[in-house]
């Protein structure tokens, strides 16, 4: 989405809950069990959502991030598939994020969870830095107080703590086998005979796979491969190879492949993939609990803050990045 709108500009990686294009609110959370879900407390059908000043704490960080990547021309860009401009689209995504954050804090309250004195102290320090970086003009535009800022930092911290607490008793272990990543060189063709010729030639001692592919009129590419990324036939053949071995012809969905294994275990890539799988399992486990709790809760707002939020109306809070400051004080 960013590249489509802004071109190939460099950008930093988002924080764990940060909205890449925001398309997630918090964990989709994790913005996305311990059990079969939380029961709704009696009478909890309507809850108060965040105020406009609290919303502005997140909104200004996201506004500035997109303007840094895409310039201030981004706000009137039309998003064809959404039928709206980017300012309207991002406002909707921020609303999703803030509502997820609020619901997670309600769930934490339902589970009698709260921040420790040390965590509150860290978030107070984070809020002080954020607020201290605001100019008088920023404060006036956002209508924000240091108390508003602290409330958002505390809620964000509690949301992260909630995910950890509700998933820590669940077996989320990921084995090396299921996370394993290998490096292969491969060629593909619709011509079985060309694939047979390549397999035979490349299997010879000291054969150069890329040259053999070229001689067969094919192109060879090198890639990393994890499980469940290709058809079962392709995966079985690839992961059965040891480093240096060449496969027989593999037929999959009408295409013929020949693979040479360059590395039968990429330790760094496997560790990274293991982390991704673990976080996805955690997300799913948490989401089961969250979805059950979320059903039936209606957030209400005072003063219609979402219609008052105007993105792209000027650059404010340029020296206060919520997520960067959060990482600094939380250590996450």
C-alpha positions in Angstrom: 0.0 0.0 0.0 2.7 2.5 1.0 4.8 1.6 -2.1 1.8 1.9 -4.3 1.0 5.4 -3.2 4.5 6.7 -2.3 6.9 4.9 -4.5 9.9 3.0 -3.2 11.0 5.3 -0.4 12.9 3.8 2.6 11.0 3.5 5.8 11.7 2.0 9.2 10.1 -1.1 10.5 7.0 -0.7 12.6 6.8 -1.5 16.3 5.1 -4.7 17.3 1.7 -3.1 17.5 2.4 -0.3 15.1 0.0 0.3 12.2 2.1 -0.5 9.1 -0.6 0.9 7.1 -2.4 0.6 10.2 -4.2 -2.3 8.9 -4.4 -3.7 12.2 -5.3 -2.5 14.9 -3.0 -3.4 17.5 -2.7 -6.9 17.1 -5.3 -7.9 14.8 -3.9 -7.8 17.1 -2.5 -9.8 18.1 -4.4 -5.9 16.7 -4.2 -9.6 17.0 -6.4 -19.8 25.1 -6.6 -19.8 28.0 -10.1 -20.9 27.8 -13.3 -20.5 25.8 -13.4 -16.7 26.0 -14.3 -14.1 28.5 -17.8 -13.4 29.7 -19.2 -10.0 29.3 -19.6 -8.2 32.7 -23.2 -7.4 33.6 -24.3 -4.2 31.9 -21.2 -3.7 29.8 -23.0 -2.9 26.6 -21.9 0.7 26.1 -18.4 2.0 27.0 -16.9 5.4 26.4 -14.3 5.6 23.7 -11.2 7.8 23.6 -11.5 11.6 23.5 -10.2 13.7 20.6 -7.0 14.8 22.5 -6.2 11.2 23.2 -6.8 10.2 19.6 -4.6 13.0 18.5 -1.6 11.5 20.3 -1.6 8.6 17.9 -3.0 10.4 14.9 -0.2 13.0 14.8 2.4 10.3 14.9 0.8 8.5 12.0 0.2 11.7 10.0 3.9 12.7 10.4 5.1 9.3 9.4 3.1 9.2 6.2 4.1 12.8 5.3 7.8 11.9 5.8 7.4 9.0 3.5 5.1 10.4 0.9 5.1 14.2 1.4 1.9 16.2 2.2 0.5 15.3 -1.2 -0.6 12.0 0.2 -3.9 13.3 1.7 -5.8 13.8 -1.5 -4.6 10.6 -3.2 -7.7 8.5 -4.1 -7.7 4.9 -3.1 -9.6 3.2 -5.9 -10.5 0.0 -4.1 -11.8 2.0 -1.1 -13.6 4.7 -3.0 -12.1 7.5 -0.7 -9.1 9.6 -0.4 -6.1 8.6 1.8 -7.0 11.1 4.6 -10.4 9.5 5.0 -8.9 6.0 4.7 -6.3 6.6 7.4 -8.8 8.2 9.7 -10.8 4.9 9.5 -7.7 2.9 10.3 -6.8 5.0 13.3 -10.3 4.6 14.5 -10.0 0.8 14.3 -6.7 1.0 16.2 -8.0 3.1 19.0 -11.1 1.0 19.4 -9.1 -2.2 19.5 -6.8 -0.5 22.1 -9.9 0.5 24.2 -11.5 -2.9 24.1 -8.2 -4.6 25.1 -8.0 -2.4 28.1 -11.6 -3.2 29.0 -10.7 -6.9 28.7 -7.6 -6.3 31.0 -9.9 -4.7 33.6 -12.3 -7.7 33.3 -9.3 -10.0 34.0 -8.2 -7.8 37.0 -5.0 -6.8 35.3 -3.2 -3.6 35.8 0.2 -2.0 35.4 2.8 -2.4 38.1 4.2 0.7 39.8 7.4 0.3 37.8 5.4 0.2 34.5 3.4 3.2 35.5 6.6 5.1 36.3 8.0 4.2 32.9 4.9 5.3 31.1 4.8 8.6 33.1 8.4 9.2 32.0 7.4 8.4 28.4 4.4 10.8 28.6 6.6 13.5 30.1 9.1 13.2 27.2 6.3 13.2 24.5 4.5 16.2 26.1 7.8 18.0 26.6 8.6 17.7 22.9 5.3 19.5 21.9 5.3 23.2 21.1 2.7 25.6 22.4 1.2 25.4 18.9 1.1 21.6 19.0 -0.7 21.6 22.3 -3.3 24.1 21.2 -4.0 22.2 17.9 -4.2 18.8 19.6 -6.0 20.1 22.7 -3.9 17.7 24.7 -2.6 17.6 28.3 0.2 15.5 29.7 -2.5 13.5 31.5 -4.1 12.6 28.2 -0.7 11.5 26.8 0.0 9.4 29.9 -3.4 7.7 29.6 -2.6 6.5 26.1 0.9 5.3 27.0 -0.5 3.4 29.9 -3.3 1.8 27.8 -0.8 0.8 25.1 1.5 -0.8 27.7 -1.4 -2.6 29.4 -2.6 -3.9 26.0 0.9 -5.5 25.3 0.9 -6.9 28.8 -2.6 -8.4 28.3 -1.5 -10.3 25.2 1.6 -11.7 27.1 -0.5 -12.7 30.1 -3.3 -14.4 28.3 -1.1 -16.4 26.0 1.8 -17.4 28.3 0.1 -20.6 29.5 -0.6 -21.8 26.0 1.7 -24.2 24.2 3.0 -22.1 21.3 6.3 -23.9 20.8 7.6 -24.0 17.2 10.0 -26.8 16.3 13.1 -26.4 14.1 11.6 -28.8 11.6 8.4 -26.7 11.0 10.3 -23.4 10.9 13.2 -24.7 8.9 14.4 -22.6 6.0 16.7 -23.8 3.2 18.3 -22.1 0.3 17.9 -23.6 -3.2 18.6 -22.8 -6.8 15.7 -23.7 -9.1 14.7 -23.8 -12.7 11.2 -24.3 -14.1 9.7 -25.1 -17.5 6.6 -26.4 -19.2 8.9 -28.8 -21.2 9.5 -32.0 -19.3 12.4 -33.0 -21.6 14.3 -29.8 -20.9 13.8 -30.4 -17.2 15.1 -34.0 -17.6 18.1 -32.8 -19.4 18.9 -30.2 -16.7 18.5 -32.7 -13.9 20.8 -35.2 -15.5 23.5 -32.6 -16.4 23.4 -30.7 -13.1 23.7 -34.0 -11.1 27.2 -34.6 -12.5 30.1 -34.0 -10.2 31.3 -30.3 -10.1 28.5 -29.3 -12.5 27.5 -25.6 -12.5 23.7 -25.6 -12.0 23.2 -22.1 -13.5 25.3 -23.0 -16.6 23.5 -26.3 -17.0 20.2 -24.5 -16.9 21.3 -22.0 -19.5 22.5 -24.8 -21.7 19.0 -26.3 -21.4 17.5 -23.0 -22.4 16.3 -22.2 -18.8 16.9 -19.6 -16.2 18.0 -20.5 -12.7 17.1 -18.4 -9.6 18.3 -18.7 -6.0 15.8 -18.4 -3.2 15.1 -19.2 0.4 12.3 -21.7 1.0 10.2 -22.5 4.1 7.5 -25.1 4.6 4.0 -24.5 3.2 5.3 -22.0 0.6 5.0 -24.3 -2.4 3.0 -27.4 -3.4 3.5 -30.5 -1.3 5.4 -32.2 -4.2 7.8 -29.3 -4.4 8.3 -29.1 -0.7 8.9 -32.8 -0.2 11.5 -32.9 -2.9 13.3 -29.8 -1.8 13.5 -30.6 1.9 14.7 -34.2 1.2 17.9 -32.8 -0.4 21.2 -32.3 1.3 23.5 -29.4 0.5 24.9 -29.9 -3.0 22.3 -32.4 -4.2 20.1 -32.0 -7.3 16.6 -33.2 -7.5 14.9 -35.4 -10.0 12.2 -33.6 -12.1 9.4 -32.4 -10.0 6.0 -31.9 -11.6 3.6 -29.6 -9.9 0.5 -28.0 -11.4 1.6 -28.6 -14.9 5.1 -27.1 -14.4 8.4 -29.0 -14.2 11.0 -28.0 -11.7 14.6 -29.0 -11.0 16.2 -27.9 -7.7 19.7 -27.8 -6.3 20.0 -27.4 -2.6 22.6 -24.7 -1.7 22.0 -24.9 2.1 19.9 -27.5 3.8 19.6 -25.3 7.0 19.8 -21.5 7.1 20.1 -20.9 10.8 19.5 -17.2 10.8 16.4 -17.4 8.5 15.1 -20.4 10.4 15.3 -18.4 13.7 13.5 -15.5 12.1 10.8 -17.7 10.6 10.3 -19.4 14.0 9.6 -16.1 15.6 7.1 -15.2 12.9 5.2 -18.5 13.4 5.3 -18.1 17.2 3.8 -14.6 17.0 1.1 -15.7 14.6 0.1 -18.5 17.0 0.1 -16.0 19.8 -2.1 -13.7 17.8 -4.6 -16.5 17.0 -4.7 -17.6 20.6 -5.3 -14.1 21.8 -7.9 -13.3 19.2 -10.1 -16.2 20.3 -10.4 -14.6 23.7 -10.6 -11.0 22.4 -13.3 -11.7 19.8 -15.6 -13.3 22.4 -15.2 -10.3 24.7 -15.6 -7.8 21.9 -19.0 -9.0 20.9 -21.7 -6.9 22.3 -19.6 -3.9 23.4 -20.6 -0.6 21.8 -18.1 2.3 22.1 -19.7 5.7 22.3 -18.0 9.1 21.8 -18.6 12.6 23.2 -18.5 15.4 20.6 -18.0 13.2 17.5 -14.2 13.3 17.6 -13.8 11.3 14.3 -15.5 14.0 12.3 -13.3 16.6 13.9 -10.1 14.8 13.2 -8.5 16.5 10.2 -5.4 14.8 8.8 -3.1 16.9 6.6 -4.2 20.2 8.0 -0.7 21.1 9.1 2.4 19.5 10.6 2.1 19.2 14.4 4.0 17.2 17.1 6.9 16.7 14.7 9.3 16.0 17.6 7.0 13.5 19.4 6.8 10.0 17.9 4.5 8.0 20.2 5.9 4.6 19.2 9.5 5.5 19.3 9.2 7.0 22.7 7.2 4.0 23.9 10.0 1.6 22.8 12.5 3.8 24.5 10.8 3.5 27.9 9.3 0.1 27.7 12.3 -1.6 26.3 10.2 -3.4 23.7 
